[in-house]
Amino acid sequence: MVADSLVYHPSVAHYLKFIATTVGRDKLLRTIQYFSRFYAWYLFRTNGTPGEIAPFEAIKKQFGLVRKTIRLGKFVEHFKAAAMMADSKNLDPVIKYCAVGRQLGYAGYLTLDTLTFLDAAGIRKSPTTKRLQQEAYRCWMFGLLFSAASGAYSLYNLRQQQAKVDKKDGEGVVASKRIEKERAAINLQLISDLCDLTVPTSALGFTNFDDGFVGLAGTVSSLIGVHSQWKKTA
């Protein structure tokens, strides 16, 4: 009876829906990967032994390769999304161009990342891999910057809308709640984007963040991604 109550519990069904998605699995793996990056740095800084550090370095490397594998071909999705955004007639022009820039940035990142797969998997080494990975990080950075700009602009628009709302009116109360909900979602995405920016900017040498900071920032953005995908599969 206890086993039946666990097997048929709604949370189990929700978990199975979540884990069945590529995004759900990727976000879970990413959370573990970036936490391992942080923890390996922490052990190193606190004089951990090579034996203690090695498992977390291995997790960071192997989970990164698994995630690279499940991303193969995903660049097509972002090219399509960019084309659809460009064709949209109803979007605010700033939001529209930021959305196109974001999707093209992600598409470029995933395309170049795919080209480094054979080298990363140890199948065929290539002297161009390092340069391709640098350019991939550059594309990712631009995609994140467009996403952050879109978020900042959206927050500005919401403030303008909030100023016009009459909270004493019934419709105003409903509008105010809608604005607060949208603001919370945008703030969460903006935090995620800023956390993610630590990865490509440090890889490209634009910032001097250490592995501990990048690992923690990546863990936070990954948990936000897990939370968002969990809500989508509810």
C-alpha positions as CSV (number, residue, x, y, z in Angstrom):
1,M,0.0,0.0,0.0
2,V,2.8,2.4,0.9
3,A,4.6,1.5,-2.4
4,D,1.4,2.1,-4.3
5,S,0.9,5.5,-2.7
6,L,4.4,6.5,-3.7
7,V,4.2,5.1,-7.2
8,Y,0.9,6.9,-8.0
9,H,1.7,10.1,-6.2
10,P,1.2,13.2,-8.4
11,S,4.8,14.3,-7.7
12,V,6.1,11.1,-9.3
13,A,4.1,11.7,-12.4
14,H,5.3,15.3,-12.5
15,Y,8.9,14.2,-12.1
16,L,8.6,11.7,-15.0
17,K,7.1,14.4,-17.3
18,F,10.0,16.7,-16.2
19,I,12.8,14.2,-16.7
20,A,11.3,13.1,-20.1
21,T,12.2,16.5,-21.5
22,T,15.6,17.2,-22.9
23,V,15.6,20.6,-21.2
24,G,14.8,19.0,-17.8
25,R,17.6,16.5,-18.1
26,D,20.1,19.1,-19.3
27,K,19.3,21.5,-16.5
28,L,19.7,18.8,-13.8
29,L,23.1,17.8,-15.3
30,R,24.1,21.4,-15.6
31,T,23.3,22.0,-11.9
32,I,25.5,19.1,-10.9
33,Q,28.3,20.0,-13.4
34,Y,28.6,23.6,-12.2
35,F,28.3,22.7,-8.5
36,S,31.1,20.2,-9.1
37,R,33.1,23.0,-10.7
38,F,32.6,25.2,-7.6
39,Y,33.3,22.3,-5.2
40,A,36.5,21.2,-6.9
41,W,37.7,24.8,-6.6
42,Y,36.7,24.9,-3.0
43,L,38.6,21.7,-2.2
44,F,41.6,23.0,-4.0
45,R,41.6,26.3,-2.0
46,T,41.2,24.4,1.3
47,N,44.1,22.1,0.6
48,G,42.0,19.1,-0.4
49,T,43.9,16.1,-1.7
50,P,44.1,15.2,-5.4
51,G,42.0,12.1,-4.6
52,E,39.3,14.3,-3.1
53,I,39.3,16.7,-6.0
54,A,39.5,14.2,-8.8
55,P,35.8,12.9,-8.7
56,F,34.4,16.4,-9.0
57,E,36.8,17.3,-11.8
58,A,35.6,14.2,-13.5
59,I,32.0,15.1,-13.0
60,K,32.6,18.5,-14.4
61,K,34.3,17.1,-17.5
62,Q,32.1,14.1,-18.2
63,F,28.7,15.8,-17.5
64,G,29.9,18.6,-19.8
65,L,30.4,16.1,-22.5
66,V,27.0,14.5,-21.9
67,R,25.4,17.9,-22.2
68,K,27.3,18.6,-25.4
69,T,26.0,15.3,-26.8
70,I,22.3,16.0,-26.0
71,R,22.7,19.5,-27.5
72,L,23.7,18.2,-30.9
73,G,21.4,19.5,-33.6
74,K,19.7,21.9,-31.2
75,F,21.0,24.9,-33.2
76,V,18.2,24.3,-35.8
77,E,15.6,25.2,-33.1
78,H,17.2,28.5,-32.4
79,F,17.6,29.4,-36.1
80,K,13.9,28.7,-36.6
81,A,12.9,30.7,-33.5
82,A,15.0,33.7,-34.8
83,A,13.2,33.5,-38.2
84,M,9.8,33.4,-36.5
85,M,10.6,36.3,-34.3
86,A,11.9,38.3,-37.4
87,D,8.6,37.6,-39.1
88,S,6.4,38.6,-36.2
89,K,4.3,41.7,-36.8
90,N,2.9,42.3,-33.3
91,L,6.0,42.6,-31.1
92,D,7.5,45.8,-29.8
93,P,10.5,46.6,-32.2
94,V,13.0,46.6,-29.3
95,I,11.8,43.3,-27.9
96,K,11.6,41.8,-31.4
97,Y,15.2,42.7,-32.4
98,C,16.5,41.6,-29.0
99,A,14.7,38.3,-29.4
100,V,16.2,37.8,-32.9
101,G,19.7,38.7,-31.6
102,R,19.3,36.3,-28.6
103,Q,18.2,33.4,-30.8
104,L,20.9,34.0,-33.4
105,G,23.5,34.2,-30.6
106,Y,22.4,30.9,-29.1
107,A,22.2,29.3,-32.6
108,G,25.8,30.4,-33.4
109,Y,27.0,29.1,-30.0
110,L,25.3,25.7,-30.5
111,T,26.5,25.4,-34.1
112,L,30.2,26.1,-33.2
113,D,29.8,23.9,-30.1
114,T,28.7,21.1,-32.3
115,L,31.8,21.4,-34.4
116,T,33.9,20.8,-31.3
117,F,32.1,17.6,-30.4
118,L,34.4,15.1,-32.1
119,D,37.5,16.7,-30.4
120,A,35.8,16.8,-27.0
121,A,34.7,13.2,-27.2
122,G,38.2,12.1,-28.1
123,I,37.1,10.8,-31.5
124,R,39.1,13.2,-33.7
125,K,41.4,15.9,-32.5
126,S,41.5,19.2,-34.3
127,P,43.8,22.2,-34.0
128,T,40.9,24.5,-34.7
129,T,38.8,23.4,-31.7
130,K,40.2,26.0,-29.3
131,R,39.4,28.8,-31.7
132,L,35.9,27.4,-32.4
133,Q,35.2,27.1,-28.7
134,Q,36.2,30.7,-28.2
135,E,33.9,31.9,-31.0
136,A,31.1,29.8,-29.5
137,Y,31.6,31.5,-26.2
138,R,31.5,34.9,-28.0
139,C,28.2,34.0,-29.7
140,W,26.7,32.8,-26.3
141,M,27.8,36.1,-24.7
142,F,26.1,38.2,-27.4
143,G,22.9,36.0,-27.0
144,L,22.9,36.6,-23.3
145,L,23.5,40.3,-23.7
146,F,20.5,40.6,-26.0
147,S,18.4,38.6,-23.5
148,A,19.5,40.9,-20.6
149,A,18.8,44.0,-22.7
150,S,15.3,42.7,-23.5
151,G,14.7,42.0,-19.8
152,A,15.8,45.5,-18.8
153,Y,13.6,47.1,-21.4
154,S,10.6,45.0,-20.4
155,L,11.1,46.0,-16.8
156,Y,11.1,49.7,-17.9
157,N,7.9,49.2,-19.8
158,L,6.2,47.5,-16.8
159,R,7.2,50.4,-14.6
160,Q,5.5,52.7,-17.1
161,Q,2.4,50.6,-17.1
162,Q,2.3,50.4,-13.3
163,A,2.4,54.2,-13.1
164,K,-0.8,54.4,-15.1
165,V,-2.7,51.7,-13.1
166,D,-5.5,52.8,-10.7
167,K,-5.3,50.3,-7.9
168,K,-8.7,51.5,-6.5
169,D,-10.4,50.2,-9.6
170,G,-11.2,46.5,-10.1
171,E,-9.5,46.2,-13.5
172,G,-6.6,48.1,-12.1
173,V,-6.1,45.5,-9.3
174,V,-6.1,42.7,-11.9
175,A,-3.7,44.6,-14.1
176,S,-1.4,45.3,-11.1
177,K,-1.3,41.6,-10.3
178,R,-0.5,40.7,-13.9
179,I,2.3,43.3,-13.9
180,E,3.8,41.9,-10.7
181,K,3.7,38.4,-12.1
182,E,5.4,39.4,-15.3
183,R,8.0,41.4,-13.4
184,A,8.9,38.5,-11.2
185,A,9.4,36.2,-14.2
186,I,11.5,38.8,-16.0
187,N,13.6,39.4,-12.9
188,L,14.3,35.7,-12.5
189,Q,15.4,35.5,-16.2
190,L,17.6,38.5,-15.8
191,I,19.3,37.0,-12.8
192,S,19.8,33.8,-14.8
193,D,21.3,35.8,-17.7
194,L,23.7,37.7,-15.5
195,C,24.8,34.6,-13.8
196,D,25.4,32.8,-17.1
197,L,27.4,35.8,-18.5
198,T,30.1,34.9,-16.0
199,V,30.9,31.8,-18.0
200,P,31.7,33.2,-21.5
201,T,33.1,36.5,-20.2
202,S,35.6,34.7,-18.0
203,A,36.5,32.1,-20.8
204,L,37.1,35.0,-23.2
205,G,39.2,36.9,-20.7
206,F,36.9,39.9,-20.4
207,T,36.4,39.2,-16.7
208,N,38.7,37.7,-14.1
209,F,36.2,35.4,-12.2
210,D,37.7,32.3,-10.7
211,D,36.2,28.8,-11.0
212,G,34.5,29.1,-7.6
213,F,32.5,32.2,-8.6
214,V,31.7,30.9,-12.1
215,G,30.7,27.5,-10.6
216,L,28.3,29.2,-8.0
217,A,26.8,31.5,-10.6
218,G,26.3,28.6,-13.0
219,T,24.7,26.6,-10.2
220,V,22.2,29.4,-9.5
221,S,21.3,29.9,-13.2
222,S,20.9,26.1,-13.5
223,L,18.6,25.9,-10.5
224,I,16.5,28.8,-12.0
225,G,16.3,26.7,-15.2
226,V,15.2,23.6,-13.3
227,H,12.5,25.6,-11.5
228,S,11.2,27.1,-14.8
229,Q,11.1,23.8,-16.5
230,W,9.5,22.1,-13.5
231,K,6.7,24.7,-13.7
232,K,6.3,24.2,-17.4
233,T,5.8,20.4,-17.0
234,A,3.3,20.8,-14.1
